Amino acid sequence: MGMEKEREDLQYWLADLDDALQRFLDGLSPEVAARLDFSPGSLDVLEAWILNKYASTQEMLPPSESRLVDGLARYIGETFRKAVGGHWEMRLDDPKYVFHGIPQLTGFWEKPTPVCPLPLATASANRRTGRYLGGVLAVYLRDKQRKASRTCQGPQRLVVAKQLNS
């Protein structure tokens, strides 16, 4: 039953992904929304908006902010997914798992650390650097490049490069 519920919850969340992202973008000023193109650099624009809107992580936690914070997490996650690959996952099998019931990205390469965009959004408000989100993505991009360069040696080079670009 747990795995079936996980699939249903994730399928519902994924089915709403595009519409939820559009609702999120529609709620931003046109100047900010126009600069959010799912590129790695757009995370700095998003983070500047977060820091302007929220003085602390605590301001992001009330239920009245849940739809907006969900939009932030979806945007961050899709930006990561477009940059490093992977797929969305929602684990419901272990209630003690730190990201239990929260959508996360995984499957970038062998044994990756999953990316859970929701805590990245709240951490950016806490750290207040303006470069936190972009910095985390830069680490994943660097690791992807390192793994690709280690894997892309010898006769398998073209096959692996094709898989990474798919």
N, C-alpha and C positions, 0 to 999 in steps of 0.2 A: 504494500500500500504506500509506503514512504517514497519509493522511487517513482511510482505513478503520479503521486501528488506533486513531487518535484518537477516532473516533466510538464504536468498541467500548469503549474504556477509559472514555470519558465516560459512555456509556450504562450500563455496569456501576456506575460510581461514583454516578450519579444514581438507579439502581434501588435502591441500598443507602442512599440519603440518609436517608429517614425512619427506617429501622431503626437506622442508625448514630447518628442524633440521639437516638433513644430509648435506645440503649445508653449513650450519653454521659450523658444526663440521669439514667438509672437509677443511674449510678455516683457521682452527687453526693449530698450530704446532702439530705434532703427540704426543708429550709429554703431552701437555695440553689436547688434545682431548681424549687420553687414560684414563685420570683421571676423565672425565666427564661421570659419570654412572647414573645420575639422583638420586643419593642418597643425603640426606641432607648435608653431608660433602662436596659434590662436589661443593656446592655453594661457599664455601671459595676458592676453586681452581678457579672457574669462576670469582669471585670478584677480586682475585689477578691479573688475566689476564686483567680485566676491568681497574684496577688502573694502570697497566703497560702501557696499550694502550692509555688511555685517561687521560690527566692531569686535565680535568674539564668536567662538564656536557656539557658545550658549544661545546666541540669538538665532542660530540655525535649527535648534532642536524643538521648538514648539510645534504642535501639530499644524498650526496655521502656515508653517513654512514647508511642510512635507512635500507638496507638489513641486515647489520651486527647487528645493534641494534634490528631489528625485530627478528633475530636469538637468540640474548641474551634473549629477552623477552619470546620467545617461550620456550627456555630451562628452564628459571626460572619458568615459568608457569607450564610446564610439571613436573618439580621437585616437586613443591608444590602439584600438582594434585595427583601425585603418593604417596606423603606422607600423605596428609590430605583428599583426595577424592575430590568430587565436579565435576563440569562440566564447559565447556567453554560457555560463553555468550557474546553477543555483543549488547549493547543497542543503538538503533537509534531513540527511541520514544521521547526522550527529549533532544533537542539540548543544553540545559543548564546543563545537567548531566555531572559531572566532567570527566567521562570515556566514553562519547558519541563516539560511533564508534570505540572504542578500545576494543580488546578482553580482557576479564577478567574471573576469576574463581569465581564461586558461588556454593551454594547448598551443603556446607560441613555439615551443621546442621542447625537447626532452627535459623533464624535471624542472619546469619553470616555477617561479614564485607567482601565484595568481595575483591579479590586479583587482582590487575591490575599489571601484571608483567612489562609493559613498564616503568611506573614511578619508579618501584623498581630498574630497571637497571640504569636509569639515576641518581636516588638518591644515589646509591652506589658509583658512580663516584664523586658525590658532597660531601658525608659524609666522604669518604676516610678512613674508619676504617678497611677494610678488613674482617669484620665480620657482616656487616649490613644485607646482604641477609640471612645468616644463622640465625641471631638473629631474624629477622622477622618470618622466618619459625618456629623457636623454640617457639615463642609466639602462633602461630596457632596450633602447635603440643600439647603444654601445654593446650590450651583451648579445643582441641579435647579430650584429656585425661580427663580433668575435666568434660566435658559434658557427656562423656561416663560413668564415674564413678558415676555421679549423676543419670543418666538414668538406669544404670545397677544395680539397687537395686530391690530386690523382684522378682516376678515370671517372669518378662519380660527380665531378665538378658541374657539368652541364645539367645533370638531372637535379641535383640539389638546388642549384641556382634557379631552375625553372619552378621548383616547388615553393621556394621562398617568394617568388614574384607572382604566384597564382593568387 
